[in-house]
């Protein structure tokens, strides 16, 4: 009960600030995850067979599409 009251008061007083903090957290999390995945993908492009290279190229294409979706959905800077 006490915690519900604390959250109700905080929601009333700091609603906009909490919404901004949530959006910022989502944006930074999306940037971190996307950059980390991109970095790991760039490390893996060594000594691949032809079939592995084809799969790798398709994965990079999918990653580019995902980056655009993430940027549009969160505003994250993931280029």
Buried (B, 14 or more C-beta within 10 A) or exposed (E): EEEEEEEEEEEEEEEEEEEEEEEEEBBEEBBEEBBEBBEEEEEEEEEEEEEEEEEBEEEBEEBEEBBEEBBEEBBBEBE
